[in-house]
Amino acid sequence: MKSQNAWIVQKCLCPEKEFTNEDFVLTPAGKNILVKNCLFFMSTINKKLVNRIKNFFKSANKQKAVIGLSGGIDSALVCSLLVEAIGKQNVTALILPFNGVSSKENIQDAQNFAKKLGVKTILQEINSFSEPFSSLPWEQTNLSKTNT
């Protein structure tokens, strides 16, 4: 039997597809997950996200986007959706390392991913931008510095 979460996924994200109990497997933790139609599910979500992004840019009367690309999964996913929605020529990726904190691997991953997508990049260290935060009454962690 499908869980409440599986029903929500079906009705909200894929109302045109009727999933059956065979499309789900029960994990050891007792949660139902969609497996058999996973590619269909992912493709449907991708199309919906791309269409929403297209509609957003159209309604805002904008054609270009600037995105922070960290070398991580989240920004890579958003960047690829932007490229699909508005075209690589309309996307610029800012790579904003914190010198001494950001890993060279993340910077390289971001540059490689942008190159693969055909997106223009601008590399700008953010140390000077974050200087005013050094006077806060608590010590900043490296994570908080890179997320400034």
Secondary structure, DSSP 8 states (H G I E B T S, - for coil): ---HHHHHHHHHH-TTS---GGGEEE-TTS-EEE-TTHHHHHHHHHHHHHHHHHHHHHHTT---EEEE--SSHHHHHHHHHHHHHH-GGGEEEEE---TTTS-HHHHHHHHHHHHHHT-EEEE---HHHHGGGGGSSS---HHHHHT-
